[in-house]
């Protein structure tokens, strides 16, 4: 397989990596220069090592320098992404010198548009100042109450769909003003899940309803959603065979054709055990790409594997070579990503 195909495939990869500074012989330098990856994701904690500041984030000055080094190394502008929802999903913490950010649930309890605007404005300004251009937020999942993963981790704004929509639009608008791409998650709605897709198979067949879809539907119709993240949840009502992220019925037929979403679709990390316990890499990428997934966030942070990104790219190239996916599928995804990058001056 020619290097040009590897570098084409690299464009649909957002890679996680270890290190707080860019070293010439580091894994991430290789991913950027050899594989032409589309972007990176930053974490503060390395889950295998454990503890604050064990991954990519140590201080505002350090993060800004790391991002600048990465952009200088790449031949094209990288997507520099982070999960900055607030609360427990909050990579830029006060312990590193950043302003502490309340949870999305806390902002929902306040239910004050001005407070939401200030919350989002402060967050977007911080991200912009560092050079981060993609925030995997807001969470559009409904609050289904106690003993559901999203609610217990204070990640849902409300059980009221209209409140979620109103305040998510404010959140997105404030990010847009700072030229930061946002990503609504987790389609088709993760709020009712009592299991965690990081840890294993998560079936929401008995708890999900069409109401969970409303924030996504209405914000697609209004043109507010720029990017959508699809979850790994399984729902027999929507697809009797595959989890959402592997399902053509859910990604292409429902999200693209029925709801009319035309932007990039990304999925939760395929290494999450909801997927990796049941599918090998070849099957995973074949199903996901043919389902309609455009971008892969390979965080590589549950168990770090320096070969995970090269191996994943190699698998996708192998699938192209054997005719199981088409090169056009890859270029279509790149086109969607490039359109949004152009719109945000990335």
PyMOL commands that set and color helices and strands:
alter all, ss='L'
color gray80, all
select helices_A, chain A and resi 3-10+27-35+60-73+94-96+104-110+113-130+149-152+161-177+210-221+244-246+248-258+273-276+281-291+308-321+327-343
alter helices_A, ss='H'
color red, helices_A
select strands_A, chain A and resi 13-15+39-42+79-82+84-86+89-90+134-135+181-182+184-187+227-230+264-267+295-298
alter strands_A, ss='S'
color yellow, strands_A
deselect
rebuild
show_as cartoon
